[in-house]
Amino acid sequence: MTGATSDPPTDPAARCAGPPTDPAEESLAELFWAVARRLRHQSRRTLEPWDVNPGHARALAVLTRHGTMRLSALAEHLHIAPRSTTEVVDGLEERGLVARRPDPADRRATLVAPTDDGTRVGAAIRTARATEAERFFGHLSPTDHADLTRILRTLRD
């Protein structure tokens, strides 16, 4: 049925117009993705001083929290493919933030550990991200903050 409200707009300008201007028309999914997009942009800006991307920061956080581990264990922690983990570790190693060495228990395996500089940068990133989160979520009431935390944990798990 042409012209029905469920049909996609045929005018290219209407398709690219962006989210509805009436907040009541925004779906939950649209709101969620808009917030996620803001958080991603804010996170990238926060990480710029250390020349790392969010994937590097996640890997460095796992390593500083859990210590030396095999690349395969890091891949499991990050929920990414081993090949992708190798690329992330390559980037961190180029910046002097992690070091690789053979696993003495299995010389075919490789261990990766944060360097002293990696530990320092990891701590600085944690502090910067905590400040970033406070700025982003700080205007929420304590009740809204607790509710959002509970809801996000439910969705995550």
Secondary structure by P-SEA (a helix, b strand, c coil): cccccccccccccccccccccccccccaaaaaaaaaaaaaaaaaaaaccccccaaaaaaaaaaaacccccaaaaaaaacccaaaaaaaaaaaaaaccbbbbcccccccbbbbbbcaaaaaaaaaaaaaaaaaaaaacccccaaaaaaaaaaaaaaac
